[in-house]
Every structure is written in C-alpha cells, then in structure tokens.
Amino acid sequence: MLVMLPLLLPPAILPLALLVEQVPMLLFGLPLMAAASLVFAATHHEQAEAIKWAALEWAVWLVGILGVVMVVVLVISSL
C-alpha cells in the first residue's frame, strides 16, 4: 500500500498519511486520550465551563507527552 499512496493522495496530505501508516494504532489512541482528559477534568470540577477548559488542558498535555514519546520511538526505530 505504501507504493500506491503517492498516486492516491495530494502532496500536502502525504506526510501525515505516511505517519499514520507507520503507526496504525495512533488513530485509536486519540479518542482514548480525549475520554481520559474529560473524565479526569470532570472528577476535579463541578461546573461545565471549568470541565471544558480543564479537559482541553489535559488533552493538550496528554497529546504533547505521548507525541514526544512517539517521536522518540520513531527516531530510535529508524536507526
């Protein structure tokens, strides 16, 4: 499938498609991170507005930390 990707996708989307192809379970982790941040925020706040902002903050932290881990793993695996 990797050989056919350049023929099917526009050039702007190709790097993202290649990353998702290398890490196929990446897309399954995003809803889990969103759910985890929402549950964590809801257990620490009572008001809806505070829950929304806290969930967004936790989602950014989770995506950032796990993104750094993913980049490190990809760099190590390419060596």
Buried (B, 14 or more C-beta within 10 A) or exposed (E): EEEEEEEEBEEEEEEEBBEEEEEEEBEEBEEEBBEBBBEBBBEEBEEEEEBBEBBBEBBEEBBEEBEEEBEEEEEEEEE
